[in-house]
């Protein structure tokens, strides 16, 4: 029986004694803080310095998000041909330079909307490179049995950055002015650059006989591998179903809170922020539960609880303290079990994917999962308009349960307490 001291430790000491992992974790944490702070700082720079309108601000945000759909598959093909350490340090350096240039241009009066749009696109594109690379790098730095613990640490810090980054960006813009805040956010990428540059592990890059194939062939290899593999295909389909339904649900949810429950903007912010601490809790749970109860059962159960809890929201009425507390609790549970699914599914994905395909598989699943979100958002709005907000919220929240259903009907649900490998018999293709 493990001692109390053993139970208190979230990660095995051997993982934290790995200096390369520590440098990756520290660099990824700083990079995520810089990325999420810049999501607030760049729009504030446009509003406070250029006095842009709502339409122009929407264009700026869309341009910053566009690289995810335009470049993700290409980035996956490129990352698998390069050393992830090199990709990450260059992405950090590029983002630091871009934000520093935005700050200088604003201070000297040379910043216009076209320049800011270009900078937003560059920062967004380099963030795609960094995010795909760090997901592919972990499998090359730690043992496969440490993937769950490594992902729990990295995804936990990413969740913290998602909570603290935007708030930090707003505070910096308020205290330092938007241009100085942009320069300050560049320091996060500089810290990440310095940390990741200290990784000493030399990655081996698989070479193709006869030279490297064209990028379209590498993309096709990643797509074909995901489509043909039973576990990865399920991950891809479940992710797409969840993200599509989540986008539709969030559209109706953001209408439901102020119009049906009459919550103020501050109250809505508190409710939504509850998913952040929940995500941190989920990262801690992910370090323990799958290896104790099995990866498949934890994945399905966590998805059912995390997605199913949102069905409670349409039943809420009034504007009492109890109703508000229930909303906070629902979002806390949603964040905790959602993050438990995220960390566990990432560990499974990394374990079953051969090293030469890590980047392309990560990019393929990201592309498939996020590619349907615009359509989901539109559907949510249409349902709310024609069926009413409460009914639309119930339908879209129920739609998220398609994700655990897909997992429960696949071999993914039968995964045990040990991570599979690329040659596990369970994974044989039909």
C-alpha positions, -999 to +999 in steps of 0.1 A: +000+000+000+015+034-009+024+057+019+008+091+025+039+107+011+036+087-021+000+096-025+008+133-021+031+133-051+013+140-083+042+129-106+070+104-102+103+121-090+121+106-120+101+128-143+110+160-126+146+149-123+147+150-161+162+184-169+150+183-205+114+178-193+117+206-168+130+230-195+101+219-218+075+224-191+089+258-180+092+270-216+057+258-226+042+275-195+059+308-204+049+305-240+012+298-231+012+328-208+025+350-236+001+335-262-030+340-241-019+374-228-014+386-264-050+375-273-061+404-251-032+428-257-034+429-295-072+438-295-066+464-268-038+478-288-062+482-318-089+497-296-068+521-275-042+531-301-061+529-334-096+534-321-110+506-343-147+498-345-164+465-336-163+452-372-126+459-375-119+443-342-138+412-353-116+410-384-085+413-362-096+384-340-105+363-371-071+369-387-053+358-356-074+326-354-072+318-392-038+300-391-053+272-371-075+262-400-052+273-428-019+259-416-025+231-391-021+202-415+009+218-432+025+225-399+021+188-389+039+177-420+067+202-414+072+195-377+077+158-384+106+167-406+123+191-382+135+189-346+107+201-323+132+220-302+142+240-332+106+247-342+097+259-307+127+282-302+121+298-336+084+302-329+092+319-296+118+342-312+094+351-341+066+360-317+088+381-295+101+400-324+065+405-339+051+418-306+082+440-300+077+455-335+041+462-328+050+480-296+077+501-313+054+510-342+026+521-318+050+542-297+064+561-328+030+565-344+036+541-373+011+514-364-019+510-387-046+484-390-030+465-419+003+462-400-015+450-369-034+425-389-001+412-403+013+409-368-018+391-355-015+366-383+022+360-377+017+355-340-012+332-347+008+312-372+038+308-350+016+297-322+003+269-343+039+258-350+047+259-313+016+241-301+020+212-326+057+210-318+054+208-281+027+181-283+051+160-306+082+167-284+070+151-252+071+116-266+107+122-276+118+134-241+101+110-217+094+073-214+060+061-227+049+051-192+055+088-181+033+103-208+003+106-186+022+124-159+040+146-184+008+156-201-009+162-168+019+187-158+020+204-192-018+206-197-022+218-161+001+248-168-017+254-201-050+256-182-035+280-157-023+301-186-057+301-202-071+315-169-043+339-160-030+349-194-060+371-205-063+386-170-026+394-170-028+409-204-056+432-193-038+442-162-006+450-181-025+470-207-042+490-179-011+497-159+015+500-186-005+512-217-012+488-246+021+494-265+043+487-234+021+457-225+028+443-260+065+447-254+062+431-220+043+401-234+072+395-257+093+388-226+073+356-220+083+343-254+119+353-246+118+333-214+103+304-232+131+307-259+158+306-232+143+276-214+136+254-244+170+263-259+185+245-229+170+211-239+200+189-245+183+159-260+192+154-297+161+142-316+166+117-344+147+125-376+135+097-397+147+100-433+128+088-463+145+067-488+153+087-519+147+121-502+119+138-483+085+136-501+065+167-509+044+183-482+011+171-497+023+135-495+033+139-459-001+155-451-018+125-468+003+101-448-009+117-416-045+117-427-044+081-439-028+069-407-055+085-385-083+073-408-070+037-408-062+033-371-092+023-350-082+042-318-070+074-336-100+074-359-123+073-328-103+101-311-107+122-343-145+115-346-152+121-309-132+153-309-150+166-340-184+157-325-176+174-292-161+206-307-190+210-331-216+205-303-196+227-279-195+256-303-232+253-308-238+250-271-216+280-262-235+302-287-268+294-270-252+294-235-240+330-239-275+340-249-291+320-221-271+335-192-280+372-197-315+368-214-330+339-195-312+341-162-306+379-163-270+377-151-247+407-153-215+408-173-195+403-141-216+374-130-212+357-164-174+362-162-173+345-128-195+316-140-173+310-171-141+314-151-151+284-129-140+261-157-104+272-151-100+259-116-119+228-127-094+222-155-065+224-130-083+198-108-088+176-139-051+177-147-043+164-112-070+137-115-055+126-148-022+119-132-038+092-111-071+078-123-063+062-157-034+041-144-057+030-115-090+023-132-080+020-169-077+045-197-109+034-215-132+035-185-119+068-173-122+084-208-158+073-212-170+080-176-153+114-176-168+124-209-203+113-198-201+133-165-183+163-180-206+167-210-238+154-193-235+180-165-243+207-190-278+192-194-286+207-159-282+243-172-315+245-191-334+234-160-322+265-140-346+295-135-346+327-117-317+348-104-312+335-068-279+329-051-286+291-052-290+293-090-257+312-094-239+287-071-253+259-092-240+275-124-205+279-109-206+242-097-217+230-131-189+248-149-164+236-123-174+200-130-174+206-168-139+220-166-125+192-144-139+162-163-132+179-197-096+184-188-094+148-175-105+137-210-081+160-227-050+148-208-059+112-210-067+113-247-035+131-255-015+104-236-032+077-256-027+095-289+010+100-283+015+064-272-001+048-302+015+071-328+049+063-342+074+090-336+078+101-372+041+108-374+036+126-341+033+161-356+010+151-384-014+131-362-016+160-337-023+185-365-048+162-382-069+157-350-067+194-342-078+203-377-107+178-376-118+189-342-116+226-347-126+227-383-163+223-376-166+249-349-177+278-372-205+256-385-214+247-349-216+283-338-239+291-367-261+261-359-264+272-323-276+306-334-301+292-358-316+268-333-319+296-306-337+318-332-362+292-343-366+270-313-359+293-284-328+297-263-337+272-236-347+244-260-316+251-282-293+249-252-309+215-242-304+201-277-269+213-282-258+202-247-273+167-255-253+167-287-220+168-268-229+133-254-223+119-289-186+121-281-186+096-252-211+074-272-186+071-300-158+063-275-179+037-257-187+019-290-151+016-300-120-003-288-110+030-270-134+021-242-115-013-236-081+002-229-066-010-197-043+005-171-012+004-194-008+026-224-010+008-257+018+010-282+019+012-320+019-026-323-008-035-296-031-062-309-061-042-298-053-017-324-052-039-354-070-023-383-101-040-396 
